[in-house]
Amino acid sequence: MSLTRRQVTTAALAAVPLSAAATPHAAAAGSRRVRTIYIAGDSTAAQKYADAAPETGWGMALPFFLSKDVVVANHAVNGRSSKSFVDEGRLDALLGAIRPGDLLLVQFGHNDSKAEDPARYTEPWTTYQDHLRQYVDGARARGARPVLATSVERRRFDAEGNAVRTLGDYPAAMRALAEEEGVALLDIEALSFALWQRLGVEETKKYFNWTATEQDNTHFNPPGAIAVARLVAVELVRRRVLADRDVRRLDDEIPDSWISWPEA
């Protein structure tokens, strides 16, 4: 089962302030060339392959909600932080391909918090924001538009069945940076938190990678990836990063069977 836009927005939109509203897209009037959304992120968004099924990144489902004039180049990779993605040369490779008018959608935070790992750790209010600025500045220097997305929340509940936040100051630090830099912000942390709260302890298991051998409260199965991708698509329109004509199926049920896992 996947949630429609009406169900998603009823559950979550009230949780997100419009503090970092986007400016209208500056493409020439009437221009309909194909634009690419480049995703820089971690395992919650990344492409998964046959050996990982049914684990599904939300970036795999995002194309279901986009028109034929908007395509996705998913550069998200398991285990990366805003720092390690840069240090490994992945941002440079992405920026080498991006074109004027394209979008760079950036979602990091889960692995930035790993203080025991100096290759990935960033501090929310200093080095995390410093690294995010490299994505913002790099996109803008190439005529592309940066978009920041707070990390999707994990599935965690307290003894009373209330959803619990797990991402520390990283979402707040990204919100502050987006406002400071005038960058469009998709507050997926707030939206997903509200959605998990609405669904509750048992129903959320249907959206995460719970199998006979694994109880994964961070990564998604097909319904979860579709639900989060719908949040992203709805917010891209609500923040006026994309126009209504750039999206489709926001209110439609998306079959789980549309997800596929290619061989690595």
N, C-alpha and C positions, 0 to 999 in steps of 0.2 A: 504494500500500500504506500502511495506517495501522497503528500499533502498538496492541495491546490493553493494558489496565491491567496485566495480569500481566507483559508484556514491559517496560513502562515502569518498573514498580516494582522488578522484578528488577535492572534496569540502574542505577536512580538512588536509591532510597530510602535506601540505606545512607549516601549522601553527605550527608544532611540531619539535623543534630542537632535534637532537640526542645527548643530553648533558649527558645522564645517561644510556648509552648503557649497556645492560645486558651481562653477560658472558655466554658462552654455558653451557647447562645443564650437570651436572656431573654424570648422571646415567650411569651405566655400559653398554658398547656396547652390543646391541642385547637384552637388557632387555625390556620387554613389559608388565610388571605387571601393573595392574590398578593403576593409580595415582589419587589423589583427589585434587581438587582446593577448599580450604576452603575460603569462603568469610566472612570477617569481615567488616561490614558497616552499613549504615542507611537505611531509608525507600526508597531511590531511587533504592536500589539493592534488597530489602527484598522480601521474599515470601509473596504474598497476598492471602487472602482467599475469599470465596464466598461473604461475606458481604461487601467486598471492591471493587468488580468488577465494572467497568473495570480497576481500578487502577492496574498497573503491574510493578513489580520491574525488572530491567534488569537482575538480577541474575536468574530469572525464564526462560529467553530466552537463556542464555548462553549455556546450554546443546545442543541446536539445532546446534551449530557450533563446537562441540567437537566430537572426535572419541569415539568409545566404550571403549577405554583404558583410557579415562580421564573423571572423573565424578565430579559433583559439590556437595559440602556440604554447603548450604547457611545458614550461621549463622547471616546474617545481620538482624537488628531489627529496626522497626520504632523508630524515635526520639532519637537514640543514637549518642553520640559523641565518639571520641577516648578515652575520660576520663570515661564517664559513662559506656561504654562497659567493661572497665577494672574494675571499682569499683563494678559493679554488678556481677563480677565473670565470665563473659562470655568469656573473653580471656583465663582464666585458664581452663574452660571447653573445649574450642576448642583445646588448646594445649595438653590437656589430651588425645585427640583422634588422633591428627595429627601424621603421620609416616614419617620416612626418605624418601625423594624423593617426598613428597607431596608439594603443593604450598599453601602459605597463601597470599591471595589477599586482601589488606587493602584499603578501601576507606572511609574516614571521612573528614568532613569539614563543611558541612551545619549546623550541630547542635553545633559544637565547637564554632561558632561565637556568640552564644546566651549569651551575657554578663550579661543579667538580671537573668540568671539561673546558680548559682555556681555549681550545680551538673553536668552541661554539659560544661560550658565555659572553653576554653583553649586559651591562647595567642599564636598567630601564631609562633613567633620566639623563644619561651621558652617552655611553658608547652605542647603545641601541639606537637612540635618535641620530647619532653621528652616522651610523651605517645606513639608516633609512634615508638620510639626506643624499647619500651617494646615488641611490636609486632615483630619487626625485630629480636631482640635478642632472644625472645622466640622461634620463628620458627627455627632460626639457631641452637640453643642449642639442638633441637630435630632432626636435620638433614634434616629439611624441608627448602624450599626456600621462603623467603619473596618477595613479589611484591607490590609496592606502586602504587596506582591509584589516581590521583587528582580527586576531585569531579566533577561530571557532572554538566554543567551549567544549570541554570534556564532559562525559557523563559521570557526574558525581552528586550524590544525595546524602543528606544527614539522616539521623535516626527518625526524624519526623517526616521524612519524605520531601524535604525542600531541596531544590537544586543549590549546589555550592559552587562558587567561583573558584577557579584553579590557576588563573594566569597572572596573579599578582598585579604589579603596576604596569605591565607591558601594554595592555589596552589603553590605559589612561595616558601613558607616555606617547603612544601613537596618535591618540586624539589631539593631544596638545600640539604635537608637531604638525599635524594636518592643518590645524587652525593657524599656527604660526606661519606656515609656508603657503597657505591658500590652496591646499591640495584637497581634492574630493576624498571624503572618508566614507567607507562602507563599514558600519559598526556591526560586523557579523558576530562579535563576541556578545554584545547586548541582545541581538536578535535571537541567536541560538540559545543563549541562557534562558530567555523568556519562553522559547519553544520547548526546551527540555522541561522547564517547570510546568508548563501546561500539560505536556504528555505524561509526566510522572515516571515513577521508578520502573514499572513493568513495561509500559508502552515504549519507552525510549530504548529498551533492549532490541526492539525491532529495527532500529536505525543504526546501531553500532555493530561492529564486527564480532558478534557473539556467535560462536559455533559450538559443535560438540566437544571441541578440544581447546577452545580459547574464549576468554571473556575480556574483550578489548574495549575499553571505555574511552579511547581516543580516536580510533579510526572507524570508518564507516563501511557499511554494506551498501548495495545499490539503493534501497529506499533512503538511507541517510544521506548519501552523496547527492541524490536527486533533490532532497529537501533543502540541503545547504546551497546547492547550485541555484535553486529557485530563489532563495534569500538574496544571493549575489545578484542575480538578474533583475529582481524587483528593485533592489537598491541602486543598481546602475541607472535605471530609468528614473527612480525617485530623486536621485541626486543630479539628474540631467546630464549624466555622462553619456548615456545613450538615449536616443529618441524612441518613441513608441514603435516607429517603423523598424527599428533595429532588433526588436525582440518578438518572440512568438510563444504560444503555448503556456503563458504564465498562469492561466486558470485551468489548464488541462491536466488530467491524470497522465503521468508518464509511466509506461510499463517498465518493470525491472528488467525485462528481457532486452531492452535497448542497450543495456550495458554489456560490453564485451571486454575480454581480457586477452590481448594478443600474446603470442609467444615472445619472450624476451629477445 
